[in-house]
Amino acid sequence: MNQPKIVVGINGSMASQAALHWAAAEGLLRGARVEAVYAWEWSGGLHAHYAPLSSRTSRDDERQVALEVAQRAVRELGGRHVSPTVVEGSPAQVLLRETADADLLVLGAREAESEPYPVINPVVSACLMRAHCPVVVVLPGMAHERPLGGVLAGSRA
């Protein structure tokens, strides 16, 4: 029998940190491995022709920075069942590919200051519409809980 897999999208934001913590707690409950996925895109072609060469970074430099962010997030979490994965590509496409063999996708969203609803960015929206598995969207401050009925829920801490 295969071990369940939870994919969580991370990008260094407070929302993605909340999603990572939630996914790690759910992974422990399910006996699942958690894959913290950091998608990145090389900015090499986005510099003005007059920008100093010293300010430009190589693809390898940017990949290394992405890897360090992912590794730091997982290290700070401290869960042995959580591993960082860094993939070059657009975040929505990377996450959708990673869910092909996943049991759950966990993403973070932030609260809108003037609205009672969370901000659903294009990556979250694309994943909600096209993921190959169930998707949980976590807001910063949500605690991981399982009520008496066993239904998965998040509640405000």
N, C-alpha and C positions, 0 to 999 in steps of 0.2 A: 504494500500500500504506500502511495506517495505521501510525503509530508505536505500539509496544506501550505499555501504560499499567499502572503499578503504583500501587496505593492503599495508603497507610500511615496508620493511625490514630495520632494524637498527642494528648497531654493534658498534657505537661510533666513526666511522671514519668520515672524512670530507665528503666523498662521501655519506655516509648514512645520514648525517646531511642535505646535499643538497636535498636528496630524501625526507626527512621528511618535509622540508620547502615547497618543490614543492607539495607534497601530501596534506599538510594542506591547501595550497592555492586552490588546485583543489577541496578539500572537501568543502570549503566555497562556491565555484561556483556551485557545484552540490547539495549542501545541504546534503552532505554525512558525515557519521561518518568515522573517520580515525583510523585504528588500527595499532599502531606502534609495530611491532613484533620483539622481540629480541630472537633469537634461541641460545641456549647454550648447550654445552656438558660437562659432568663431566669429569675432568682430573684425577680422583682418581686412575685409574690403570696405569697412565703414569709415575709414579715416580720410580726412580731406587731404588733397595732394600736397598742401603746404604744411600739414602737421609735422612736427619734428619726428624724425625717425626713432629717437629715444623713447617716445611715448607709445610706439607701436609694440604690440606683443605678438609672439608667434602662436601658432595653433597649439604647440606643445606646452607653452607657458600657460595659456588659458585653460587647457585640459588639466594641468597640474593644480591650478588654483581651484578649479571645480572639484577635483579629487580631494584636496585639503578641506574644503568646506563640507563635503559629504562625510569624510572620515571624522572630522571634528564633531559634527552633529551626532554621529553614531557613538563616538567615544564618550561624549558628554552624557549620553543616554545610559550607557553602561550595560545594555542588554546583549548577551551572547548570541541570542537568536536573531539579532538584527545585523545586516551587513550592508555596506554602502555599494552602490553601483553608479558609475558615471558613464553617460552615453551622449555622444554628440548628435544633435538633431533638435528639431523643434519640440518643445515640451509636450504638447498634446500628442504628436505622432509617437514620440518615444514612450510615453506612458501607455498609450493605446497598444503599442506593440508588446510592452512588458506585461500587459494583462492577458495576453493570449493563453497563458497557462496558470493564471492567478485565480484565487478563490475570492479575493476582495481587493478593491482599490480604495485607498484612503487619501483624501486631499484636504488641504486647508483653505479656508476662506476668511476674509476679514469682515468685520461689521461695518456697515455704512453709518457714518456719523449722523446723517439726517433722516435715515430710514430705519424702520424696524426689521429690515431684512438684511441678510448677509450680501456682500458684494460677490457676485458670481462672475469671475473673470472668464475670458475666452477659453483658457485651458480647462478650467473646471467645467464649463459649459460643454465643450467638445467631449470630454470624458464622460459626463453624465449621459450624453446622447449616444455615444458609440463604444463604450467600454464592453469588453467581453465577459465582465463579471459584475456583481453588485458594487456600488460606489457609496462610500460614506464621506460626507463633507463635514469637517470639524471646524468650529470657531475657537479662537483663543479663549481660554477659560473654561472650556468644556471638560468635564470629568468623565472618565470611562466608568460606566456602571452597567450592571445586569440586574434589572428588577426581578421581583419574585417569580414572575411568569416566564423568565428566561429570555425575554425579548431584548435584543440589543438596543441600548439607548445611550444618549449623551445628555448630560444635564449641566446646567450652569453651576459652577462651584461657588 
